[in-house]
Amino acid sequence: MKVVEFRNVEKTFGRFKALKGLSFEISGDERVALLGPNGSGKTTTVKLISGQIRPTGGEVRVFGKSRIDEEVKARIGVVSHNTFLYDDLTAYENLEFFARIYGLDEERIGELLREFGLWKRRHELVRNYSRGMKQRLSIARALINDPDLLILDEPTTGLDVEGRNRLFEAISSFSATILFTTHNLGEAEMLCTRVLIIRDGRLVYDGTADEVERVYREVMG
């Protein structure tokens, strides 16, 4: 099954064209790294997949649907620069809020807080957390619904060493589809089996993650 399909997708913001006929497909259980320099269109691509924005032209399909509705969004987990957390709630209360949205019980909350090393401070307000702890909680939030598609948009930015290790452990046991954007080519090669490289809104490479640093240098010239 095709989890994600981009068919000649274009996206403009005013006079700026962020994507220029981008086409690719991602199948179930693939681990795909999306690479490219700043301004290449990575974040725009992620926002289109997660339904935060709509394409100007072409077609985006997720789980076979061109309309990214609530049913589709319920099958997606997203980790990005925005943690989507509530600072005035505790870590436990944050996960409890999202668990209720998906009709989950409290057992899942405890599992994730322990997995990401936050159990002992579960009743502390998130506003008192460090950047690394907030990012760990954000990852736990993204995993709470056991998503079929996990989007990791530069998830290690601001993440502490413990959080980075716990993230990689979680990914290694994650059995669904992963789309991972990063500037760290070593992480891409370690965590993914396929690489998409975009530049100036266009796809310039689609292949295996082997020797990704050499390939990236060659493609970017």
C-alpha positions, 0 to 999 in steps of 0.5 A: 500500500502507498502511504504517501503519494506526491504527484507533480506537487507545487506549493507557492507562498505569494511569489515564492514557489516552495515546491516545483513539481515534486513527485515521489511515493512512500510505501508501508513500513519504509524508513525514508530520510528527506534531505536537503539544504535550508529552504529546499522544501522539506518542511513544506513537504512535511506540512502537506503530508500532515495536512497543515497546508494544501498544495497549490497544484498537483496531488498529495495522497496519504493512505490513499486519500487526497483529503487529509481529514481527521481520520487520516490525521489520527493515523499520523504522529508528528515531531517538529520544532513545535512541540504541540505541548501545553506549558501550564499542564504537567507532562502527565496531563499533556499526554492524558489530554492527547490520550483522551482524543484517541480514546486510550487508557492511562496505561499507554501514558505510563509506558511512554513516560517511562520509555522517555525517562520522564516518569519521575517528573510526570507531575511537574509543569512542562514550563519547568522542563528543559528544551531536551525534556520538552522534546522527549515529551513531544516524541512521546506525544507523537507516539501515543496513538501508535501511528501508522506514519511517524513524521520526524522533522529534525527531531534531534534539534535541541534534544539531550543525549539521553533523549537522542538515545531513547528516540533511536531506541524507539525508532528501532522498534517502530514497525510502521512507516517513518519519514525523517528530515534531518541535517545529520547525514549520519543519522539518516544513514543509521536510521533509514534505508531510503533517501530522498534529496530535494533542492529548490523544491525539486527531487534530485535523488531517490535511492538507498541510504548507503554512502549517503554523505558521498551521494549528498555531496555529489548531488549538491555539487 
